[in-house]
Every structure is written in C-alpha cells, then in structure tokens.
C-alpha cells in the first residue's frame, strides 16, 4: 500500500512538472535543476541513514561474537589495563591498611647527621620529627574523660605531667613509648614518642630522655651549676701608703732626737 502511494505521489509530481512546463510557467532548464536538487537530497538522506545503521550493526555483531565493545571481559586491551589498575589500588590499600612494611624515618634514625649539626639546626630537625611522630596531643591542656595523667621528672628535678590516652599510657607502661624533651617554638617542652625515635634523640641530647621503662639512662638530672668564686680581695694601697708615711715620720723623729742628743753630748765634752 505504501509503495503504491509513493508511486502515485511521484507520478503526480511528474504530471505537475509537465503541466507547468507545458503552460510556460517554468522552463525545461528549471525542471532539470529541480530534478538534480531532488536527486542530491535523496542521496544525502540515504547516506545519513547508512551512517546511523553502522554503529547499531557493530554493536549487534560484537554482542553476537561474545566480545563487548569496551573490552572489559577480554584478556587484552581494556581488560588487562583495568586489571593492572586493580593491582595498584590493592597495593595502595595494603599500604594504608598497615600490611605493607613501614619505611623507617630517615630524620629520626640519622643520628650522625644530627650530631654534625649545630644546636639550632638540630632543634629544627628534631621539632619536625616530633610534629609528625608524637603520640600525645600537643594542643591538649585539659584531660579528656578517659585520659590519664602521667607524671615524670624534668632534667631540672621538678615534677611535671602529660595528659595521655589509655592506649598511650599503656605504651609508656610497657616500654614501647617514651617521654622526651624537645625544643619547641616556646622553649623546652615534652612529648610522647615511639621508643626508637626517643633513643635516637637521646644519643644527641642525653638529658632529653625523661622516661623510658627499663632504660637506665632515662630521667637523668642535670648537674647543678658550680657556685661562682668570690674574687680575691686586693690589698688596700692607701693603708700601705699611710703606714709607710707614718713609719717615715717615726724614723725622722728618731733621727732628729738622735741628732739633738749628739749635739748635747758634744757640748758637754767641750765644756
């Protein structure tokens, strides 16, 4: 039915063009130009229809052959690449989960480098390690509900304290963590560090190791400063001068007396 209608439409169009040409409304050249445009329009329409059919046919063929277009299930192409990505993701997960070995801190273990630095440079380097490795909360000044107070003795012999969690307190009691001093931006401060890092710092600054269970060198007290010796008193030169002048006067008086006596004696002998 459709083909008959289409044929009927084409025949009517031909009859119309023939009638117009016969009536002199359009020329034969205009009829030819119209036919050419109509043919080109049909070709363009057919080309677009074929282009739309190609993707549908390729998807249909890939589904029939059992190979998805994106290659997700194949052994080559996207499948192997995705597999590699999964392995990389797994490695990252293991690293975050703690199953992978943790690399030691070069800054913490490089004791020889710390010894070669001057005090100011060593303070800065140790402070950076403390910021990333301390087990207590540097901002905490008031204990939490479950926190514990851990007392220790400073190098000056004074009792001080830190507020720590139950887990950190257990690490200190078991000897897996230590209380260590360090030079903060506000002066000498104290923190809780893992045992190995605290021992490294103690090799450079022995008095900084304030508490480590079972370690003999922990908790040393610095020696008291030696009392200043009073300067020796210098002899009073004015007293010496006065004594010398007095002695001179006495000597002069004695000499005068002796002279007077000698004169009197000589006068007596003359008489």
VOMIRO-591721 format. One record per residue (C-alpha): residue in three letters; x negated, y negated, z negated; chain. Coordinates in Angstrom, 2 decimals, decimal comma, padded with zeros to 5 digits. Last residue first. Layout:
N
ALA/X/Y/Z/A
...
This chain:
271
UNK/-132,86/-072,32/-128,41/A
UNK/-133,66/-070,82/-125,10/A
UNK/-132,52/-067,38/-126,24/A
UNK/-129,20/-068,73/-127,35/A
UNK/-128,57/-070,44/-124,05/A
UNK/-129,36/-067,25/-122,16/A
UNK/-126,84/-065,38/-124,25/A
UNK/-124,16/-067,96/-123,59/A
UNK/-124,80/-067,80/-119,85/A
UNK/-124,58/-064,03/-119,84/A
UNK/-121,33/-064,11/-121,79/A
UNK/-119,84/-066,52/-119,28/A
UNK/-120,95/-064,35/-116,37/A
UNK/-119,48/-061,22/-117,97/A
UNK/-116,22/-063,00/-118,58/A
UNK/-116,05/-064,22/-114,99/A
UNK/-116,76/-060,71/-113,74/A
UNK/-114,06/-059,26/-115,93/A
UNK/-111,58/-061,85/-114,71/A
UNK/-112,52/-061,19/-111,08/A
UNK/-112,10/-057,46/-111,57/A
UNK/-108,73/-057,99/-113,18/A
UNK/-107,65/-060,22/-110,30/A
UNK/-108,84/-057,69/-107,78/A
UNK/-106,94/-054,91/-109,54/A
UNK/-103,82/-057,03/-109,41/A
UNK/-104,34/-057,68/-105,71/A
UNK/-104,74/-053,97/-105,08/A
UNK/-101,67/-053,09/-107,11/A
UNK/-099,63/-055,72/-105,26/A
UNK/-100,91/-054,42/-101,92/A
UNK/-100,10/-050,84/-102,91/A
UNK/-096,65/-051,87/-104,07/A
UNK/-096,07/-053,67/-100,76/A
UNK/-097,21/-050,55/-098,89/A
UNK/-094,41/-048,47/-100,34/A
UNK/-095,29/-044,90/-099,49/A
UNK/-093,17/-043,25/-096,79/A
UNK/-090,36/-040,99/-097,87/A
UNK/-090,29/-037,72/-095,96/A
UNK/-087,27/-037,42/-093,65/A
UNK/-084,40/-035,37/-095,02/A
UNK/-084,06/-032,03/-093,29/A
UNK/-080,77/-031,44/-091,48/A
UNK/-078,97/-028,35/-092,62/A
UNK/-079,08/-025,46/-090,16/A
UNK/-075,81/-024,90/-088,32/A
UNK/-073,81/-021,91/-089,46/A
UNK/-074,36/-018,77/-087,38/A
UNK/-071,49/-017,83/-085,12/A
UNK/-069,18/-015,15/-086,38/A
UNK/-068,95/-011,90/-084,43/A
UNK/-065,46/-010,51/-083,84/A
UNK/-066,28/-007,81/-081,33/A
UNK/-069,82/-006,45/-081,13/A
UNK/-068,93/-003,22/-082,94/A
UNK/-066,20/-002,17/-080,50/A
UNK/-063,66/000,28/-081,91/A
UNK/-060,64/-001,96/-081,30/A
UNK/-061,52/-005,05/-079,33/A
UNK/-061,01/-008,45/-080,92/A
UNK/-062,86/-011,76/-080,62/A
UNK/-065,12/-011,20/-077,62/A
UNK/-066,05/-014,83/-076,86/A
UNK/-069,06/-014,72/-079,20/A
UNK/-071,01/-012,59/-076,72/A
UNK/-070,81/-015,17/-073,87/A
UNK/-072,44/-013,67/-070,76/A
UNK/-072,21/-009,97/-071,66/A
UNK/-068,95/-010,74/-073,46/A
UNK/-067,39/-011,81/-070,16/A
UNK/-067,92/-008,35/-068,72/A
UNK/-066,53/-006,75/-071,88/A
UNK/-063,37/-008,85/-071,59/A
UNK/-062,91/-007,78/-067,97/A
UNK/-063,25/-004,09/-068,82/A
UNK/-060,84/-004,23/-071,76/A
UNK/-057,96/-005,94/-069,98/A
UNK/-057,43/-009,49/-071,19/A
UNK/-055,46/-011,16/-073,99/A
UNK/-056,03/-014,89/-074,40/A
UNK/-057,91/-017,45/-076,48/A
UNK/-058,74/-021,13/-076,02/A
UNK/-061,86/-023,34/-076,15/A
UNK/-061,17/-026,79/-074,73/A
UNK/-058,19/-028,43/-073,04/A
UNK/-058,92/-027,40/-069,44/A
UNK/-059,60/-023,90/-070,72/A
UNK/-062,95/-022,47/-071,83/A
UNK/-062,45/-018,83/-072,65/A
UNK/-062,05/-016,68/-075,73/A
UNK/-061,17/-013,01/-075,56/A
UNK/-058,64/-010,82/-077,28/A
UNK/-059,00/-007,29/-075,98/A
UNK/-056,96/-004,68/-074,16/A
UNK/-057,15/-000,90/-073,84/A
UNK/-058,23/-000,47/-077,46/A
UNK/-055,08/001,36/-078,53/A
UNK/-053,99/-001,41/-080,91/A
UNK/-054,54/-004,08/-078,26/A
UNK/-052,63/-002,06/-075,67/A
UNK/-049,83/-001,53/-078,20/A
UNK/-049,63/-005,27/-078,83/A
UNK/-049,41/-005,84/-075,07/A
UNK/-046,45/-003,45/-074,78/A
UNK/-044,67/-004,96/-077,78/A
UNK/-045,05/-008,42/-076,29/A
UNK/-047,64/-010,89/-077,55/A
UNK/-047,70/-014,06/-079,66/A
UNK/-051,31/-014,98/-080,47/A
UNK/-052,87/-015,80/-083,83/A
UNK/-055,74/-017,62/-085,55/A
UNK/-057,78/-017,06/-088,70/A
UNK/-060,91/-019,24/-089,00/A
UNK/-064,45/-017,86/-089,08/A
UNK/-065,91/-020,24/-086,49/A
UNK/-066,01/-017,46/-083,90/A
UNK/-062,27/-017,08/-084,34/A
UNK/-060,65/-014,36/-086,42/A
UNK/-057,62/-012,45/-085,17/A
UNK/-053,89/-012,20/-085,84/A
UNK/-051,32/-010,63/-083,50/A
UNK/-047,76/-011,88/-083,90/A
UNK/-045,18/-009,66/-082,22/A
UNK/-042,59/-010,42/-079,60/A
UNK/-039,14/-008,80/-079,55/A
UNK/-037,05/-011,94/-080,10/A
UNK/-039,56/-014,24/-078,50/A
UNK/-042,41/-015,95/-080,29/A
UNK/-042,81/-019,75/-079,92/A
UNK/-045,86/-021,23/-078,20/A
UNK/-045,61/-019,30/-074,94/A
UNK/-047,04/-021,08/-071,90/A
UNK/-050,15/-018,87/-071,62/A
UNK/-048,03/-015,71/-071,62/A
UNK/-050,15/-012,71/-072,55/A
UNK/-051,77/-010,08/-070,32/A
UNK/-054,36/-012,34/-068,71/A
UNK/-055,61/-011,27/-065,28/A
UNK/-054,76/-014,01/-062,75/A
UNK/-055,30/-017,13/-064,89/A
UNK/-058,14/-015,44/-066,79/A
UNK/-060,06/-014,80/-063,57/A
UNK/-059,80/-018,47/-062,59/A
UNK/-060,98/-019,55/-066,05/A
UNK/-064,01/-017,26/-065,75/A
UNK/-065,11/-019,00/-062,57/A
UNK/-064,61/-022,48/-063,99/A
UNK/-066,44/-021,72/-067,24/A
UNK/-069,31/-020,09/-065,33/A
UNK/-069,73/-023,22/-063,20/A
UNK/-069,86/-025,44/-066,30/A
UNK/-072,22/-023,12/-068,15/A
UNK/-074,77/-022,88/-065,36/A
UNK/-074,54/-019,94/-063,04/A
UNK/-077,05/-017,07/-062,88/A
UNK/-075,40/-015,20/-065,73/A
UNK/-072,06/-015,28/-063,93/A
UNK/-073,68/-013,82/-060,81/A
UNK/-075,25/-011,05/-062,84/A
UNK/-071,90/-010,22/-064,41/A
UNK/-070,14/-009,58/-061,11/A
UNK/-067,43/-007,42/-062,64/A
UNK/-064,76/-010,07/-063,20/A
UNK/-065,29/-012,03/-060,01/A
UNK/-065,47/-008,87/-057,95/A
UNK/-062,11/-007,72/-059,27/A
UNK/-061,81/-004,00/-058,84/A
UNK/-059,68/-002,71/-055,97/A
UNK/-056,52/-000,96/-057,08/A
UNK/-056,16/002,56/-055,77/A
UNK/-052,89/003,20/-053,94/A
UNK/-050,00/004,69/-055,90/A
UNK/-049,23/001,35/-057,51/A
UNK/-045,83/000,72/-055,96/A
UNK/-047,11/-002,32/-054,17/A
UNK/-049,86/-000,38/-052,45/A
UNK/-047,58/002,55/-051,78/A
UNK/-045,03/000,23/-050,19/A
UNK/-047,69/-001,31/-048,00/A
UNK/-048,80/002,10/-046,83/A
UNK/-045,23/003,08/-046,10/A
UNK/-044,72/-000,04/-044,01/A
UNK/-047,81/000,81/-042,00/A
UNK/-046,56/004,30/-041,49/A
UNK/-043,16/003,03/-040,39/A
UNK/-044,79/000,66/-037,95/A
UNK/-046,70/003,51/-036,41/A
UNK/-043,48/005,45/-035,96/A
UNK/-041,88/002,46/-034,31/A
UNK/-044,68/002,39/-031,80/A
UNK/-044,39/006,08/-031,16/A
UNK/-040,66/005,77/-030,49/A
UNK/-040,91/002,58/-028,45/A
UNK/-043,05/004,12/-025,72/A
UNK/-043,72/007,80/-026,05/A
UNK/-042,35/010,66/-028,12/A
UNK/-038,75/009,78/-027,29/A
UNK/-035,98/009,07/-029,81/A
UNK/-036,01/005,26/-029,82/A
UNK/-036,86/004,96/-026,11/A
UNK/-034,83/001,81/-025,62/A
UNK/-032,88/003,25/-022,65/A
UNK/-031,96/006,42/-024,43/A
UNK/-033,19/009,62/-022,79/A
UNK/-030,67/012,51/-022,78/A
UNK/-030,50/012,73/-018,96/A
UNK/-026,77/011,91/-018,90/A
UNK/-027,24/008,91/-021,17/A
UNK/-030,07/007,62/-018,98/A
UNK/-027,96/008,04/-015,83/A
UNK/-024,99/006,14/-017,28/A
UNK/-027,21/003,37/-018,48/A
UNK/-028,79/003,14/-015,00/A
UNK/-025,33/003,18/-013,29/A
UNK/-023,97/000,44/-015,51/A
UNK/-027,07/-001,65/-014,92/A
UNK/-026,67/-001,23/-011,09/A
UNK/-022,89/-001,94/-010,83/A
UNK/-023,16/-005,62/-011,59/A
UNK/-025,76/-006,05/-008,87/A
UNK/-023,50/-004,27/-006,34/A
UNK/-020,59/-006,62/-007,10/A
UNK/-022,86/-009,60/-006,67/A
UNK/-023,95/-008,37/-003,25/A
UNK/-020,32/-007,74/-002,11/A
UNK/-019,26/-011,25/-003,07/A
UNK/-022,22/-012,73/-001,23/A
UNK/-021,43/-010,70/001,88/A
UNK/-017,76/-011,73/001,79/A
UNK/-018,69/-015,39/001,45/A
UNK/-021,08/-015,08/004,38/A
UNK/-018,30/-013,60/006,56/A
UNK/-015,86/-016,38/005,61/A
UNK/-018,44/-019,01/006,40/A
UNK/-019,06/-017,43/009,80/A
UNK/-015,32/-017,20/010,57/A
UNK/-014,83/-020,86/009,68/A
UNK/-017,67/-021,85/011,96/A
UNK/-016,11/-019,83/014,80/A
UNK/-012,71/-021,47/014,31/A
UNK/-014,35/-024,88/014,26/A
UNK/-016,03/-024,07/017,56/A
UNK/-012,73/-023,00/019,11/A
UNK/-011,26/-026,38/018,30/A
UNK/-008,63/-027,07/015,73/A
UNK/-005,20/-028,70/016,08/A
UNK/-005,15/-028,01/019,83/A
UNK/-001,90/-026,04/019,65/A
UNK/-003,65/-022,96/021,00/A
UNK/-006,39/-023,28/018,38/A
UNK/-003,83/-023,66/015,63/A
UNK/-001,85/-020,66/016,93/A
UNK/-004,96/-018,53/017,19/A
UNK/-006,06/-019,49/013,69/A
UNK/-002,61/-018,65/012,34/A
UNK/-002,44/-015,32/014,20/A
UNK/-005,85/-014,36/012,87/A
UNK/-004,80/-015,29/009,32/A
UNK/-001,59/-013,28/009,71/A
UNK/-003,58/-010,29/010,90/A
UNK/-005,90/-010,58/007,89/A
UNK/-002,99/-010,76/005,46/A
UNK/-001,30/-007,73/007,02/A
UNK/-004,47/-005,76/006,80/A
UNK/-004,74/-006,62/003,11/A
UNK/-001,09/-005,72/002,56/A
UNK/-001,55/-002,40/004,36/A
UNK/-004,66/-001,64/002,33/A
UNK/-002,77/-002,35/-000,90/A
UNK/000,00/000,00/000,00/A
